[in-house]
Amino acid sequence: MSNNVISRVENDRVLVLERIFDAPHDLVFRMFKEPEHLKRWWGPKGWEIPVCNIDFRPGGVWHYCMKCVDQNQGQFYGMESWGKGVYKEIVEPEKIIYTDYFSDAEGNINESMPASLITMEFIDLGGKTKLVSRSEYATVEALKTVMDMGMLQGITETWNRLGELLESLNP
């Protein structure tokens, strides 16, 4: 399996990420729709998901909390980061489109942080899956804000955790 996440920026405000997973695309898709799976891999290394509520349908909401549980991460240890996704379109097992927001524990959107429109494509490669994520931001500055926060490293670590879980489920 390739652990390499390929990334590029299109039109100055769209971050495109790609990776091939050594698992069937229906299994990879399921990892994004079921809370019991997301809790096992979502978030960078050293972070857990103590809260993960999903209403997986167009108009439904995914509300979650990532919490740093790794003491070696210094100032981040114990920190919580809340997120909220609102699903726009779901074509099982090929595509998920949702708007991703920073939020608080009650699900209120943090308007001071950039939101993104995310399109996830799950491409069947005959037993493997190419995952393509397109995150579209309103402005160039919004994309720069999340990149400066370490989002690319975070998603790479997150997808590595997904790859490890898929290997254990699909030996």
Helices and strands as residue ranges (DSSP letters): E 6-10, E 14-21, H 25-33, H 35-41, E 47-54, E 61-68, G 71-76, E 80-91, E 95-103, E 116-124, E 129-137, H 140-148, H 151-169
